[in-house]
Amino acid sequence: MFPKNAWYVACTPAEIDDKPLGRRICGEPIVFYRGEEGQVAALEDWCPHRGAPLSLGRVIEGRLVCGYHGLEMGCNGKTIAMPGQRVRGFPPVRSYPVVERHGFVWVWPGDAALADPATIHDCFWADSPDWAYGGGLYHIACDYRLMVDNLMDLTHETYVHATSIGQKEIDETPCTTRTEGDHVITERRMFGITPPPFWKMALRGAHLPDDQLVDRWQICHFTPPSHVLIEVGVALAGKGGYEAAPEHKVSSIVVDFITPETETSIHYFWGMARSFNVRDKALTAAIREGQGKIFGEDLEMLERQQANLLHWPGRDLLKLNIDAGGVQARRVLDRLIAAEQGAVVA
């Protein structure tokens, strides 16, 4: 159902600063914590003594201590000690490749021998003083591919997000889709339109007029296993659109890291990186709040969609021109999953 030989966002660093975190990733129960010297560790969420979740324990001097009987685990998955017991012969639990980078903790749930940190998604904006970022996390009861479909076809904005980023011009402007290897790009550009409420707020935040016509763009990038980053923005009409000089536009990257929990649930790490007025913390907070509400509107639709698909499993879904991005992304995923399983995709 999902590729396992890939890097997924597991959590944010702040989630494991004070205590262990239990999280299911691609069906694997994993506990994340900080070991000695503060490095991130990831183990099976299983105590080899009685099978209790290690995530219910605590961290003492870099050792993960089970909350049931005090068994101590090392970052390599081996048992270290237990009060009054001889336990060093206990079989180790599985440890997972894990890396802290770009403001996220990344985990590789597949074959550890194939894990190469150099292949972690390049989040250049996360480490640049010329960009600001704000985001959050939603747990959504849907197949991760439904969220990919949602993000690769932004036509739904006209209806689901009518009061924030939606507008009729999205419906009226055709999009183009192309595939470059495993990278799928869906693009839509609109010219001489009225900015919707969210972008009016962004224009004001960049000290630009919000009562003029604008050129707007949406460029959706899917890369495996389930990352969708969307270049979005508006420029004052006639100033060059996407290519306009910075003083005439507000541009951002919508960040969507979709991590499967199970076949019908996901951890959805969302956010927005922007390259205008980056030192304004109040603007960062306002954009984060607005974007959180927008993604919250998707949540009910996706969960109800998933419930319908489970209720009527035999029904086929129609495919229209606007679905091309999601369709191409699924083809990439099908090929990668088949390769892991040794199958052949026609």
C-alpha positions in Angstrom: 0.0 0.0 0.0 2.9 2.4 0.7 6.6 2.4 -0.1 8.7 1.5 2.9 12.2 2.2 1.5 11.8 5.9 1.8 12.3 8.8 4.3 9.1 9.9 6.0 8.6 12.8 8.5 8.0 11.1 11.8 7.6 14.1 14.1 9.0 17.5 15.0 12.0 17.8 17.3 9.9 19.5 20.0 7.6 16.4 20.2 10.5 14.3 21.7 12.3 16.9 23.8 10.7 15.9 27.1 9.6 12.3 26.8 9.4 9.4 24.4 6.9 9.6 21.5 5.0 6.6 20.2 3.9 6.9 16.6 2.8 4.3 14.0 4.6 4.9 10.7 3.6 2.8 7.6 2.0 0.3 10.0 5.1 0.0 12.2 4.8 1.0 15.9 7.9 3.1 16.6 9.1 4.9 19.7 11.2 8.1 19.2 13.3 9.7 21.9 16.6 11.4 22.5 19.6 9.3 23.6 22.9 10.3 25.0 24.1 13.7 23.8 20.6 14.4 22.5 20.7 12.4 19.3 17.4 11.0 18.0 16.7 7.3 18.3 13.9 5.2 16.9 13.1 1.7 18.1 10.2 -0.8 17.9 7.6 0.3 20.4 7.9 -3.0 22.2 9.5 -4.0 25.5 11.2 -7.4 25.2 10.2 -8.2 28.8 6.4 -8.2 28.6 5.6 -6.5 25.4 4.6 -3.2 26.9 4.9 0.0 24.7 8.2 1.6 25.4 6.7 4.9 24.5 4.9 4.8 27.9 8.3 4.9 29.7 10.8 7.7 30.2 14.3 8.7 29.2 17.0 8.8 31.9 20.5 9.8 30.9 19.9 8.7 27.3 18.4 5.3 28.2 14.8 4.5 27.4 13.3 3.1 30.6 10.2 0.9 30.2 7.3 2.3 32.2 6.1 -1.2 33.3 9.1 -2.8 35.1 12.0 -0.5 34.5 13.8 -2.4 31.8 16.4 -0.1 30.1 17.0 0.0 26.4 19.9 1.4 24.4 19.6 3.4 21.1 20.7 0.3 19.2 17.7 -1.7 20.5 19.7 -3.8 22.9 18.6 -4.3 26.5 21.0 -2.6 28.9 19.7 -3.4 32.4 16.7 -4.0 34.7 16.5 -3.6 38.5 17.6 -6.9 40.1 17.6 -8.9 36.9 20.1 -10.3 34.4 18.7 -9.2 31.0 21.7 -8.6 28.7 20.8 -11.8 26.9 17.4 -10.5 25.8 17.0 -10.4 22.0 17.2 -6.8 20.7 14.3 -5.0 19.3 14.5 -3.4 15.9 16.1 0.0 15.5 15.2 2.3 12.6 17.4 4.7 10.6 16.5 8.2 11.9 17.8 11.7 11.1 17.0 15.1 12.5 17.1 17.6 9.6 15.3 20.7 8.3 13.2 21.1 11.5 11.8 17.5 11.2 12.7 14.0 12.4 12.8 11.6 9.5 12.6 7.9 9.7 13.2 5.0 7.2 10.7 2.2 8.0 12.1 -0.2 5.3 15.4 -2.0 4.7 17.9 -0.2 6.9 20.8 -1.1 4.5 19.2 1.0 1.8 18.8 4.2 4.0 20.9 7.1 2.6 20.4 10.4 4.5 21.5 12.2 1.3 18.2 11.3 -0.2 16.1 13.2 2.4 14.0 15.8 0.7 15.9 19.1 0.2 14.1 21.7 2.3 16.3 24.7 1.4 13.8 27.1 2.9 14.1 25.5 6.3 17.8 26.5 6.7 17.7 29.9 5.0 17.4 33.3 6.8 15.6 34.5 3.7 12.6 32.3 4.4 10.1 32.0 7.3 8.1 28.9 8.2 5.1 28.1 10.3 3.2 24.8 10.3 1.4 22.1 12.3 0.2 18.5 12.4 -3.2 16.9 11.7 -4.1 13.3 12.2 -6.6 12.4 9.4 -8.5 9.1 9.0 -7.9 8.6 5.3 -5.6 6.7 2.8 -2.5 8.8 2.2 -3.1 8.7 -1.5 -6.4 10.6 -1.1 -4.4 13.5 0.4 -2.0 13.3 -2.5 -5.0 13.5 -4.9 -6.4 16.4 -3.0 -3.1 18.4 -3.2 -2.4 17.6 -6.8 -5.8 18.9 -7.9 -6.5 22.3 -6.4 -9.8 22.7 -8.3 -11.5 21.8 -5.0 -10.4 25.1 -3.5 -13.3 26.8 -5.3 -15.8 24.7 -3.3 -14.1 23.5 -0.1 -12.2 26.8 0.6 -14.7 29.3 -0.9 -14.1 31.8 1.9 -10.3 31.8 2.0 -8.4 30.8 -1.1 -11.1 29.5 -3.5 -12.3 31.5 -6.5 -14.1 30.7 -9.8 -11.0 31.4 -11.9 -9.5 28.2 -10.6 -12.3 26.2 -12.2 -12.1 28.3 -15.4 -8.3 28.0 -15.9 -7.0 24.6 -17.1 -4.0 23.1 -15.5 -1.1 21.2 -17.2 0.6 18.1 -15.8 4.0 16.6 -16.7 6.2 13.9 -15.2 9.9 14.1 -14.9 11.1 10.7 -13.6 9.4 10.2 -10.2 8.6 14.0 -10.0 5.0 15.0 -11.0 4.2 18.7 -11.6 0.8 20.1 -12.1 0.6 23.8 -12.9 -2.1 26.5 -13.1 -1.5 30.2 -13.8 -4.3 32.9 -13.6 -4.0 36.4 -14.9 -5.8 39.7 -14.0 -8.0 38.3 -11.2 -9.1 39.6 -7.8 -7.1 38.1 -4.9 -9.1 35.9 -2.5 -9.2 36.7 1.2 -6.1 34.8 2.2 -3.9 36.4 -0.4 -5.3 39.9 0.4 -4.0 39.3 3.9 -0.7 38.2 2.5 -0.4 41.3 0.3 -1.1 43.5 3.3 1.6 41.6 5.2 4.1 42.4 2.5 3.0 46.1 2.4 1.4 45.7 -1.0 -2.1 46.9 -2.1 -4.8 44.4 -1.7 -7.4 46.2 -3.9 -5.7 45.6 -7.2 -5.9 42.8 -9.7 -3.2 40.2 -9.5 -1.7 37.3 -11.4 -1.8 34.1 -9.4 0.0 30.7 -9.7 -0.2 27.2 -8.3 2.6 24.8 -9.1 2.2 21.4 -7.4 5.2 19.1 -7.0 4.8 15.5 -6.0 7.9 13.5 -5.1 8.0 10.0 -3.5 7.1 8.7 -1.1 4.3 11.2 -0.4 5.7 14.7 -0.3 3.7 17.5 -2.0 5.2 21.0 -2.1 3.2 23.7 -3.8 4.6 26.9 -5.1 1.8 29.5 -4.7 1.6 33.3 -4.8 0.2 36.4 -6.4 1.9 39.3 -8.1 0.4 42.7 -8.9 -1.1 42.3 -12.4 1.2 43.0 -15.3 4.4 42.8 -13.3 5.5 39.4 -14.5 3.4 37.0 -12.6 5.5 34.1 -11.2 8.6 35.8 -12.6 7.8 39.2 -11.0 10.4 41.0 -9.0 10.1 40.4 -5.2 8.8 43.9 -4.5 5.7 43.2 -6.7 4.6 39.8 -5.3 4.0 37.5 -2.4 5.2 34.0 -2.9 5.3 30.9 -0.7 5.8 27.2 -0.7 2.9 25.2 0.8 4.6 22.3 2.6 2.8 18.9 2.8 4.6 15.9 4.2 2.1 13.1 4.3 3.2 10.1 6.5 1.0 7.0 6.4 0.0 5.6 9.8 -2.1 2.7 8.5 -3.8 2.0 5.2 -6.6 4.4 6.2 -5.0 7.0 8.4 -2.1 9.6 8.1 0.0 12.0 10.0 -0.2 15.2 8.0 2.6 17.7 8.5 1.5 21.0 6.9 3.0 24.4 6.8 4.0 27.4 4.6 7.4 28.7 3.9 7.5 32.3 2.6 10.1 34.6 1.2 8.5 38.0 2.0 8.6 40.0 5.3 10.3 37.0 6.9 11.1 38.7 10.2 7.5 39.6 11.0 6.6 36.9 13.6 3.0 38.2 13.9 2.6 37.6 10.1 4.0 34.1 10.5 1.4 33.4 13.2 -1.4 34.9 11.2 -0.5 32.9 8.1 -0.2 29.7 10.2 -3.6 30.3 11.7 -5.2 30.9 8.3 -3.6 27.9 6.7 -4.5 25.7 9.6 -8.2 26.6 9.1 -7.9 26.0 5.4 -6.4 22.5 5.9 -9.0 21.9 8.6 -11.7 22.3 6.0 -10.1 19.4 4.0 -10.1 17.1 7.0 -13.8 16.4 7.1 -14.1 16.0 3.4 -11.2 13.5 3.2 -12.5 11.4 6.2 -16.0 11.3 4.8 -14.6 10.4 1.4 -12.6 7.5 3.0 -15.7 6.3 4.8 -17.6 6.2 1.5 -14.9 4.3 -0.2 -14.9 1.7 2.6 -18.7 1.4 2.4 -18.7 1.0 -1.4 -15.4 -0.8 -2.1 -16.4 -2.1 -5.5 -17.2 1.3 -7.1 -14.9 2.8 -9.6 -13.8 6.4 -9.4 -14.1 8.7 -12.4 -11.0 10.3 -13.8 -11.2 13.7 -15.4 -8.6 16.1 -16.8 -8.2 17.8 -13.4 -7.2 14.4 -11.9 -4.0 14.0 -14.0 -1.6 15.0 -11.2 -3.0 12.5 -8.7 -3.2 9.8 -11.4 0.4 10.3 -12.4 1.5 10.3 -8.7 -0.3 7.0 -8.1 1.5 5.5 -11.1 4.8 6.5 -9.6 3.8 5.0 -6.2 2.5 1.8 -7.8 5.8 1.3 -9.6 7.9 1.9 -6.5 5.7 -0.4 -4.4 5.9 -3.1 -7.0 9.7 -2.8 -7.2 9.9 -3.3 -3.5 7.7 -6.4 -3.7 9.5 -7.8 -6.8 6.5 -7.4 -9.0 6.2 -6.0 -12.5 3.8 -3.1 -13.3 2.3 -3.1 -16.8 
